[in-house]
Amino acid sequence: MRKHPRVARRPSRLLRRFVISAIVIFGVIALALHGIASLLRPAVVADPRPGAAQATVLGGTTLLVLGVDARDSLDDAAARSDTLLLVRLEPLTGRVALLSLPRDTRVTIADYGDAKINAAYAHGSVSAQERYGPAASPAQGGMALAAATVASFLDTPVDAVLQLDFTAFARVVDALGGITVTVPRRIVDDAYPTADRQTTRVVFEPGEQQMDGATALRYVRTRHADSDFGRAERQQQVVAALLAQLRGRAPLGAIGLLRVAPEIMADAVRTTLPLDRADALLALALLAWRFDPALLERFALAPETVPIVAMEGSDIIWEHAAVRRLAAQFRAGRSAADEQAQIQVLNGTGTSGLARRVSEELAAAGLLVLPPADAARADVARSTVYLAPAAPLTSRAVAERLGIGIEPRDRSPDMITAAGTVVVVVLGADMAPR
């Protein structure tokens, strides 16, 4: 009798190969996560706040970033947090939002009284063991009281804290190969603080620049040329540049960071974010994959967003209800409608009426459109939407509707200087009728 070839077991062999491959892949991932967690573990400390739960990154977390003067050690009780930046991380949606808090903001610090918000860290450091128990270090006490103070002031839970000195920031920038930043205007600071507690003169000329760690640090710390509000704007600009560089250089950027991680984490960083847990690292990896730097949401406690009630010396007293509204918007996120952005269409071709036709199309879609105009050049080849810093969602909606690319405003060849909530569209030959 003729025997037929057996085929029934083939699927089982394929299934076994698939299962074995999956086990190998997950094993490699698990080993990699374990190795990364080991590198980051020295920086992870317990949150001593009473009833504090360990942050769960995957479902979304609000992180308070504290920048401490590099001239003070991490455990120096006299250190103050020169930078206070609240960061909302939502891995499932890819949302990242920043909220800058000026260090001169007047707040109420528990068991101390009214003071500048950057003093909360110092008071927590001094009273760490008294407030949080004998096991609490000055750094833990400072982080805990700063988090509690910010949470109370904004009526917003702070899930975790990341504290770094400025030398760590500079090393991160260098590990990523530097960052690209466009300086919007000339900056001259004749009293920039140096490591030996002296001062020096720093100058930044306007235009796109490649910055190493030391240069980026000077850029984010200088404030005598304008104000603390200008410094907060520069800090957010540099954070956006860092995120874009990390995203653009993946995985080389991550490898560069891991190379310097042991020293930085041991000496210059403390955090209550559970970076020593595989689930937290996976959540951050998911966020890095889903995050679009063009959609970074940027909020700031500033006179443009919240009325100032009074100035007492250098202390700023803000309108309480408006502060809470800003914080609520930071938590919930914006929609394109919330941005109330206007759109300016510029004709970069010799085709008459092109900007008017596109403007009418956008207006018919319910967008706020300014009268069309001509661009500085009539030989533009490729149409581009130039991202409005204060209106990333509208910028993206316009780009998608027109089917054209989107670029940062500061990369415009004509250095477009429209207001922050004006989305500029420059039409090129690719949009002209054929």
Kinemage of the C-alpha trace (Angstrom):
@kinemage 1
@onewidth
@group {chain A} dominant
@subgroup {mainchain}
@vectorlist {calphas} color= white
{ca met a 1} P 0.000 0.000 0.000
{ca arg a 2} L 1.278 3.437 -0.901
{ca lys a 3} L 2.079 5.587 2.109
{ca his a 4} L 1.185 9.250 2.124
{ca pro a 5} L 3.669 11.689 3.584
{ca arg a 6} L 2.919 12.884 7.063
{ca val a 7} L 2.038 16.547 7.327
{ca ala a 8} L 0.054 16.703 10.568
{ca arg a 9} L 3.080 17.323 12.790
{ca arg a 10} L 4.499 20.232 10.806
{ca pro a 11} L 2.417 22.871 12.600
{ca ser a 12} L 3.567 21.534 15.951
{ca arg a 13} L 7.225 21.899 14.904
{ca leu a 14} L 6.576 25.483 13.811
{ca leu a 15} L 4.795 26.166 17.077
{ca arg a 16} L 7.716 24.759 19.053
{ca arg a 17} L 10.146 26.913 17.111
{ca phe a 18} L 7.969 29.958 17.721
{ca val a 19} L 7.728 29.254 21.453
{ca ile a 20} L 11.468 28.650 21.729
{ca ser a 21} L 12.197 31.853 19.807
{ca ala a 22} L 9.789 33.803 21.990
{ca ile a 23} L 11.399 32.436 25.148
{ca val a 24} L 14.844 33.385 23.873
{ca ile a 25} L 13.715 36.902 22.927
{ca phe a 26} L 11.962 37.498 26.241
{ca gly a 27} L 14.975 36.061 28.042
{ca val a 28} L 17.291 38.492 26.275
{ca ile a 29} L 14.928 41.382 27.071
{ca ala a 30} L 14.709 40.286 30.715
{ca leu a 31} L 18.496 40.098 30.989
{ca ala a 32} L 18.859 43.522 29.357
{ca leu a 33} L 16.288 45.051 31.720
{ca his a 34} L 17.981 43.432 34.686
{ca gly a 35} L 21.310 44.883 33.607
{ca ile a 36} L 19.857 48.340 33.064
{ca ala a 37} L 18.048 48.207 36.409
{ca ser a 38} L 21.329 47.302 38.095
{ca leu a 39} L 22.992 50.363 36.575
{ca leu a 40} L 20.201 52.651 37.717
{ca arg a 41} L 19.629 51.128 41.154
{ca pro a 42} L 22.166 53.319 43.037
{ca ala a 43} L 20.063 56.378 42.274
{ca val a 44} L 16.744 54.965 43.509
{ca val a 45} L 15.713 55.945 47.029
{ca ala a 46} L 12.565 55.373 49.037
{ca asp a 47} L 9.931 58.094 49.216
{ca pro a 48} L 9.678 58.936 52.933
{ca arg a 49} L 6.397 60.840 52.653
{ca pro a 50} L 3.784 59.271 54.953
{ca gly a 51} L 1.516 56.952 52.983
{ca ala a 52} L 3.485 57.438 49.770
{ca ala a 53} L 2.835 54.664 47.267
{ca gln a 54} L 5.496 53.596 44.777
{ca ala a 55} L 4.873 55.229 41.423
{ca thr a 56} L 3.268 53.073 38.726
{ca val a 57} L 4.735 54.413 35.521
{ca leu a 58} L 2.620 52.532 32.974
{ca gly a 59} L -0.688 54.082 33.998
{ca gly a 60} L 0.802 57.573 33.985
{ca thr a 61} L 2.917 59.390 36.532
{ca thr a 62} L 3.640 62.982 37.530
{ca leu a 63} L 7.336 63.524 38.165
{ca leu a 64} L 8.859 66.531 39.927
{ca val a 65} L 12.326 67.295 38.555
{ca leu a 66} L 14.575 69.276 40.889
{ca gly a 67} L 17.804 70.828 39.647
{ca val a 68} L 20.306 71.430 42.449
{ca asp a 69} L 23.392 73.644 42.241
{ca ala a 70} L 26.380 71.454 41.350
{ca arg a 71} L 28.493 73.379 43.877
{ca asp a 72} L 26.459 71.750 46.656
{ca ser a 73} L 26.541 68.014 47.290
{ca leu a 74} L 23.396 65.921 47.065
{ca asp a 75} L 23.278 65.664 50.849
{ca asp a 76} L 24.105 69.308 51.584
{ca ala a 77} L 21.404 70.601 53.915
{ca ala a 78} L 21.876 74.160 52.614
{ca ala a 79} L 21.178 73.295 48.965
{ca arg a 80} L 18.170 74.841 47.234
{ca ser a 81} L 16.380 73.634 44.140
{ca asp a 82} L 17.138 76.204 41.448
{ca thr a 83} L 14.952 74.361 38.925
{ca leu a 84} L 11.462 72.996 39.539
{ca leu a 85} L 9.869 71.282 36.578
{ca leu a 86} L 6.776 69.106 36.766
{ca val a 87} L 6.634 66.395 34.082
{ca arg a 88} L 3.588 64.326 33.155
{ca leu a 89} L 4.462 60.940 31.590
{ca glu a 90} L 1.753 58.789 29.981
{ca pro a 91} L 3.292 55.751 28.247
{ca leu a 92} L 0.009 54.347 26.928
{ca thr a 93} L -0.757 57.497 24.909
{ca gly a 94} L 2.787 58.802 24.420
{ca arg a 95} L 1.884 62.084 26.117
{ca val a 96} L 4.608 64.155 27.766
{ca ala a 97} L 3.837 67.533 29.334
{ca leu a 98} L 6.046 70.043 31.144
{ca leu a 99} L 5.052 72.641 33.737
{ca ser a 100} L 7.710 75.129 34.872
{ca leu a 101} L 7.485 76.664 38.333
{ca pro a 102} L 9.515 79.848 39.011
{ca arg a 103} L 11.740 79.437 42.028
{ca asp a 104} L 10.607 82.801 43.480
{ca thr a 105} L 6.974 81.654 43.743
{ca arg a 106} L 5.550 82.288 47.228
{ca val a 107} L 4.058 79.150 48.800
{ca thr a 108} L 3.228 77.805 52.229
{ca ile a 109} L 5.679 75.170 53.463
{ca ala a 110} L 4.277 72.765 56.050
{ca asp a 111} L 5.507 73.398 59.613
{ca tyr a 112} L 7.560 76.346 58.396
{ca gly a 113} L 5.359 79.058 56.885
{ca asp a 114} L 5.377 81.227 53.779
{ca ala a 115} L 8.562 81.214 51.705
{ca lys a 116} L 9.845 80.834 48.162
{ca ile a 117} L 9.046 77.476 46.628
{ca asn a 118} L 12.722 76.619 46.098
{ca ala a 119} L 13.275 76.837 49.880
{ca ala a 120} L 11.124 73.734 50.470
{ca tyr a 121} L 13.986 71.463 49.464
{ca ala a 122} L 16.394 73.167 51.880
{ca his a 123} L 13.966 73.015 54.798
{ca gly a 124} L 13.221 69.355 54.086
{ca ser a 125} L 16.942 68.599 54.006
{ca val a 126} L 17.562 70.295 57.345
{ca ser a 127} L 14.669 68.537 59.076
{ca ala a 128} L 14.785 65.204 57.218
{ca gln a 129} L 15.054 62.905 60.232
{ca glu a 130} L 12.724 65.002 62.345
{ca arg a 131} L 10.046 64.967 59.656
{ca tyr a 132} L 10.483 61.540 58.103
{ca gly a 133} L 12.330 59.349 60.579
{ca pro a 134} L 15.936 58.456 61.434
{ca ala a 135} L 16.517 56.592 58.159
{ca ala a 136} L 15.748 59.619 55.958
{ca ser a 137} L 18.766 61.293 54.359
{ca pro a 138} L 18.876 65.059 53.750
{ca ala a 139} L 18.304 64.432 50.029
{ca gln a 140} L 15.227 62.300 50.753
{ca gly a 141} L 13.888 64.917 53.151
{ca gly a 142} L 14.401 67.706 50.652
{ca met a 143} L 12.775 65.774 47.827
{ca ala a 144} L 9.826 64.779 50.010
{ca leu a 145} L 9.060 68.267 51.318
{ca ala a 146} L 9.497 69.808 47.863
{ca ala a 147} L 7.040 67.267 46.432
{ca ala a 148} L 4.515 67.831 49.216
{ca thr a 149} L 4.787 71.613 48.825
{ca val a 150} L 4.311 71.534 45.056
{ca ala a 151} L 1.404 69.089 45.364
{ca ser a 152} L -0.355 71.331 47.887
{ca phe a 153} L 0.282 74.522 45.913
{ca leu a 154} L -1.013 73.096 42.614
{ca asp a 155} L -3.610 70.715 44.079
{ca thr a 156} L -1.911 68.082 41.939
{ca pro a 157} L -0.523 64.740 43.153
{ca val a 158} L 3.238 64.354 42.721
{ca asp a 159} L 3.954 60.655 42.282
{ca ala a 160} L 7.744 60.700 42.149
{ca val a 161} L 10.743 63.016 42.341
{ca leu a 162} L 13.946 63.161 40.295
{ca gln a 163} L 16.764 65.251 41.738
{ca leu a 164} L 19.957 65.902 39.800
{ca asp a 165} L 22.798 68.323 40.134
{ca phe a 166} L 23.764 70.371 37.144
{ca thr a 167} L 26.926 68.386 36.427
{ca ala a 168} L 24.698 65.367 35.755
{ca phe a 169} L 22.650 67.397 33.292
{ca ala a 170} L 25.791 68.422 31.397
{ca arg a 171} L 27.019 64.827 31.228
{ca val a 172} L 23.668 63.627 29.857
{ca val a 173} L 23.885 66.202 27.056
{ca asp a 174} L 27.431 65.098 26.220
{ca ala a 175} L 26.429 61.417 26.295
{ca leu a 176} L 23.813 62.162 23.624
{ca gly a 177} L 26.402 63.855 21.422
{ca gly a 178} L 25.171 67.377 22.174
{ca ile a 179} L 21.893 69.048 21.276
{ca thr a 180} L 20.691 71.532 18.671
{ca val a 181} L 19.105 74.683 20.092
{ca thr a 182} L 17.974 77.843 18.338
{ca val a 183} L 18.632 80.906 20.484
{ca pro a 184} L 15.752 83.332 19.793
{ca arg a 185} L 17.587 86.542 20.743
{ca arg a 186} L 20.981 87.765 21.944
{ca ile a 187} L 21.635 86.937 25.601
{ca val a 188} L 24.301 88.644 27.689
{ca asp a 189} L 24.781 87.718 31.355
{ca asp a 190} L 27.557 89.588 33.147
{ca ala a 191} L 27.049 87.737 36.447
{ca tyr a 192} L 26.846 84.049 35.573
{ca pro a 193} L 27.861 81.934 38.628
{ca thr a 194} L 30.956 79.755 38.311
{ca ala a 195} L 31.991 76.577 40.123
{ca asp a 196} L 34.387 78.511 42.390
{ca arg a 197} L 31.525 80.748 43.571
{ca gln a 198} L 32.653 83.655 41.405
{ca thr a 199} L 30.910 85.115 38.362
{ca thr a 200} L 31.761 85.406 34.684
{ca arg a 201} L 30.288 86.843 31.488
{ca val a 202} L 28.399 84.603 29.076
{ca val a 203} L 27.029 85.569 25.677
{ca phe a 204} L 24.677 83.684 23.338
{ca glu a 205} L 24.140 85.002 19.841
{ca pro a 206} L 20.790 84.355 18.120
{ca gly a 207} L 20.385 81.453 15.734
{ca glu a 208} L 20.710 77.684 15.597
{ca gln a 209} L 23.597 76.308 17.608
{ca gln a 210} L 25.068 72.940 18.506
{ca met a 211} L 25.611 72.857 22.266
{ca asp a 212} L 27.713 70.520 24.347
{ca gly a 213} L 26.888 69.859 27.985
{ca ala a 214} L 28.758 72.829 29.446
{ca thr a 215} L 27.223 75.246 26.930
{ca ala a 216} L 23.704 73.884 27.414
{ca leu a 217} L 24.125 74.214 31.173
{ca arg a 218} L 25.074 77.870 30.862
{ca tyr a 219} L 22.099 78.404 28.550
{ca val a 220} L 19.531 76.947 30.952
{ca arg a 221} L 20.979 78.599 34.054
{ca thr a 222} L 21.524 82.154 32.828
{ca arg a 223} L 18.807 84.564 33.961
{ca his a 224} L 20.333 87.994 34.531
{ca ala a 225} L 19.797 88.952 30.884
{ca asp a 226} L 16.022 88.696 31.247
{ca ser a 227} L 14.265 86.919 34.138
{ca asp a 228} L 13.444 83.615 35.761
{ca phe a 229} L 10.578 83.319 33.279
{ca gly a 230} L 13.044 83.511 30.410
{ca arg a 231} L 15.161 80.880 32.095
{ca ala a 232} L 12.131 78.581 32.461
{ca glu a 233} L 11.453 78.990 28.748
{ca arg a 234} L 15.062 78.048 27.959
{ca gln a 235} L 14.881 75.035 30.248
{ca gln a 236} L 11.822 73.717 28.441
{ca gln a 237} L 13.481 74.415 25.097
{ca val a 238} L 16.503 72.347 26.110
{ca val a 239} L 14.357 69.511 27.503
{ca ala a 240} L 12.563 69.386 24.143
{ca ala a 241} L 15.934 69.314 22.348
{ca leu a 242} L 17.141 66.500 24.611
{ca leu a 243} L 14.035 64.420 23.941
{ca ala a 244} L 14.301 65.012 20.204
{ca gln a 245} L 17.988 64.045 20.240
{ca leu a 246} L 17.323 60.900 22.246
{ca arg a 247} L 14.496 59.914 19.902
{ca gly a 248} L 16.501 60.735 16.789
{ca arg a 249} L 19.618 58.815 17.874
{ca ala a 250} L 17.915 55.704 19.233
{ca pro a 251} L 19.371 53.264 20.109
{ca leu a 252} L 22.788 54.976 20.046
{ca gly a 253} L 21.577 57.703 22.384
{ca ala a 254} L 20.382 55.175 24.943
{ca ile a 255} L 23.689 53.316 24.716
{ca gly a 256} L 25.565 56.561 25.298
{ca leu a 257} L 23.475 57.291 28.375
{ca leu a 258} L 23.985 53.801 29.773
{ca arg a 259} L 27.735 54.187 29.366
{ca val a 260} L 27.819 57.105 31.819
{ca ala a 261} L 24.901 55.941 33.957
{ca pro a 262} L 26.868 54.203 36.750
{ca glu a 263} L 28.877 57.282 37.702
{ca ile a 264} L 26.020 59.747 37.259
{ca met a 265} L 23.530 57.619 39.148
{ca ala a 266} L 25.897 56.987 42.021
{ca asp a 267} L 27.061 60.568 42.495
{ca ala a 268} L 24.650 63.077 40.977
{ca val a 269} L 21.094 61.700 40.795
{ca arg a 270} L 18.483 60.623 43.315
{ca thr a 271} L 14.963 59.554 42.413
{ca thr a 272} L 11.913 57.867 43.880
{ca leu a 273} L 10.921 56.751 40.374
{ca pro a 274} L 11.265 52.931 40.433
{ca leu a 275} L 13.979 52.700 37.771
{ca asp a 276} L 15.175 49.465 39.372
{ca arg a 277} L 11.960 47.667 38.335
{ca ala a 278} L 11.493 45.960 34.981
{ca asp a 279} L 7.868 47.105 34.629
{ca ala a 280} L 8.872 50.751 35.036
{ca leu a 281} L 11.657 50.404 32.459
{ca leu a 282} L 9.286 48.728 29.997
{ca ala a 283} L 6.777 51.540 30.501
{ca leu a 284} L 9.450 54.164 29.814
{ca ala a 285} L 10.551 52.237 26.719
{ca leu a 286} L 6.940 52.252 25.504
{ca leu a 287} L 6.755 55.996 26.137
{ca ala a 288} L 9.958 56.571 24.156
{ca trp a 289} L 8.486 54.591 21.264
{ca arg a 290} L 5.106 56.367 21.244
{ca phe a 291} L 6.259 59.891 22.087
{ca asp a 292} L 6.328 62.474 19.291
{ca pro a 293} L 8.646 65.398 20.168
{ca ala a 294} L 6.510 67.716 18.038
{ca leu a 295} L 3.579 67.128 20.399
{ca leu a 296} L 5.434 67.918 23.610
{ca glu a 297} L 3.056 70.017 25.743
{ca arg a 298} L 4.658 73.003 27.451
{ca phe a 299} L 3.044 74.890 30.333
{ca ala a 300} L 4.555 77.559 32.551
{ca leu a 301} L 3.555 79.528 35.600
{ca ala a 302} L 4.176 82.957 34.091
{ca pro a 303} L 2.475 86.368 33.836
{ca glu a 304} L 1.114 85.363 30.419
{ca thr a 305} L -0.761 82.411 31.905
{ca val a 306} L -1.553 83.379 35.521
{ca pro a 307} L -2.119 86.886 36.974
{ca ile a 308} L 0.339 88.100 39.604
{ca val a 309} L -1.457 89.367 42.692
{ca ala a 310} L 1.565 91.023 44.296
{ca met a 311} L 5.347 91.199 44.427
{ca glu a 312} L 6.910 91.275 47.885
{ca gly a 313} L 10.602 91.809 47.360
{ca ser a 314} L 11.490 89.126 44.853
{ca asp a 315} L 8.648 86.835 46.011
{ca ile a 316} L 5.856 86.315 43.469
{ca ile a 317} L 2.302 85.881 44.741
{ca trp a 318} L 0.040 84.339 42.098
{ca glu a 319} L -3.744 84.327 41.783
{ca his a 320} L -4.656 81.095 43.533
{ca ala a 321} L -7.635 80.028 41.388
{ca ala a 322} L -5.739 80.655 38.143
{ca val a 323} L -2.823 78.533 39.393
{ca arg a 324} L -5.191 75.636 40.016
{ca arg a 325} L -6.763 76.035 36.553
{ca leu a 326} L -3.345 75.905 34.909
{ca ala a 327} L -2.458 72.797 36.898
{ca ala a 328} L -5.740 71.133 35.904
{ca gln a 329} L -4.993 71.806 32.236
{ca phe a 330} L -1.495 70.366 32.705
{ca arg a 331} L -2.990 67.172 34.137
{ca ala a 332} L -5.746 66.773 31.547
{ca gly a 333} L -3.859 67.928 28.470
{ca arg a 334} L -4.854 70.246 25.676
{ca ser a 335} L -6.915 69.790 22.541
{ca ala a 336} L -6.428 71.764 19.353
{ca ala a 337} L -9.533 73.787 20.256
{ca asp a 338} L -8.001 74.731 23.616
{ca glu a 339} L -4.967 76.230 21.900
{ca gln a 340} L -7.069 78.866 20.073
{ca ala a 341} L -4.269 79.153 17.558
{ca gln a 342} L -4.415 81.192 14.371
{ca ile a 343} L -3.023 80.006 11.037
{ca gln a 344} L -1.034 82.174 8.662
{ca val a 345} L -0.674 80.810 5.116
{ca leu a 346} L 2.171 82.261 3.050
{ca asn a 347} L 2.564 81.759 -0.698
{ca gly a 348} L 6.122 80.715 -1.485
{ca thr a 349} L 5.455 80.260 -5.217
{ca gly a 350} L 4.638 82.376 -8.239
{ca thr a 351} L 1.154 80.847 -8.478
{ca ser a 352} L -1.381 83.608 -7.857
{ca gly a 353} L -4.171 82.857 -5.364
{ca leu a 354} L -2.567 79.694 -3.927
{ca ala a 355} L -2.407 80.972 -0.352
{ca arg a 356} L -5.992 82.243 -0.578
{ca arg a 357} L -7.271 78.861 -1.786
{ca val a 358} L -5.507 76.948 1.000
{ca ser a 359} L -6.640 79.502 3.598
{ca glu a 360} L -10.253 79.023 2.518
{ca glu a 361} L -9.870 75.256 2.774
{ca leu a 362} L -8.559 75.513 6.346
{ca ala a 363} L -11.231 78.018 7.321
{ca ala a 364} L -13.927 75.677 5.983
{ca ala a 365} L -12.567 73.049 8.384
{ca gly a 366} L -13.323 75.366 11.319
{ca leu a 367} L -9.770 76.614 11.898
{ca leu a 368} L -8.914 80.242 12.716
{ca val a 369} L -7.156 81.611 9.644
{ca leu a 370} L -5.443 84.973 9.172
{ca pro a 371} L -5.513 86.758 5.796
{ca pro a 372} L -3.142 85.069 3.331
{ca ala a 373} L 0.109 86.730 2.330
{ca asp a 374} L 3.249 86.169 0.278
{ca ala a 375} L 6.341 84.512 1.715
{ca ala a 376} L 9.720 86.228 1.612
{ca arg a 377} L 10.650 83.968 -1.313
{ca ala a 378} L 8.724 82.784 -4.367
{ca asp a 379} L 10.929 79.757 -5.150
{ca val a 380} L 10.026 77.471 -2.242
{ca ala a 381} L 10.077 73.852 -3.418
{ca arg a 382} L 8.510 72.005 -0.497
{ca ser a 383} L 5.491 73.107 1.531
{ca thr a 384} L 6.003 73.104 5.287
{ca val a 385} L 4.080 73.793 8.469
{ca tyr a 386} L 6.297 75.561 11.005
{ca leu a 387} L 5.400 74.390 14.465
{ca ala a 388} L 3.962 77.011 16.804
{ca pro a 389} L 5.586 76.383 20.224
{ca ala a 390} L 2.339 77.124 22.053
{ca ala a 391} L 0.126 75.237 19.592
{ca pro a 392} L 1.640 71.828 18.749
{ca leu a 393} L -1.742 70.106 18.293
{ca thr a 394} L -3.033 72.709 15.839
{ca ser a 395} L 0.270 72.597 13.979
{ca arg a 396} L -0.010 68.845 13.605
{ca ala a 397} L -3.703 69.041 12.564
{ca val a 398} L -2.872 71.511 9.779
{ca ala a 399} L 0.062 69.398 8.562
{ca glu a 400} L -2.087 66.273 8.436
{ca arg a 401} L -4.967 68.045 6.682
{ca leu a 402} L -2.703 69.463 3.975
{ca gly a 403} L -0.548 66.349 3.743
{ca ile a 404} L 2.704 68.239 4.195
{ca gly a 405} L 5.636 68.089 6.592
{ca ile a 406} L 6.066 69.848 9.891
{ca glu a 407} L 9.231 71.527 11.176
{ca pro a 408} L 10.169 73.536 14.265
{ca arg a 409} L 9.531 77.265 13.809
{ca asp a 410} L 13.185 78.103 14.371
{ca arg a 411} L 14.195 76.019 11.343
{ca ser a 412} L 12.357 78.287 8.960
{ca pro a 413} L 14.772 79.555 6.310
{ca asp a 414} L 13.358 83.052 6.813
{ca met a 415} L 13.428 82.874 10.656
{ca ile a 416} L 9.686 83.377 10.957
{ca thr a 417} L 8.996 85.273 14.180
{ca ala a 418} L 5.201 85.117 14.402
{ca ala a 419} L 3.576 84.940 17.828
{ca gly a 420} L 3.735 81.647 19.710
{ca thr a 421} L 0.124 80.739 18.929
{ca val a 422} L 0.319 81.446 15.177
{ca val a 423} L 0.872 78.375 13.001
{ca val a 424} L 2.764 79.408 9.871
{ca val a 425} L 2.289 77.483 6.619
{ca val a 426} L 4.688 78.220 3.761
{ca leu a 427} L 3.386 76.831 0.469
{ca gly a 428} L 5.835 75.522 -2.097
{ca ala a 429} L 5.798 74.277 -5.663
{ca asp a 430} L 4.544 70.861 -4.527
{ca met a 431} L 1.156 72.476 -3.681
{ca ala a 432} L 0.789 74.439 -6.904
{ca pro a 433} L -1.740 73.127 -9.461
{ca arg a 434} L -0.192 71.198 -12.340
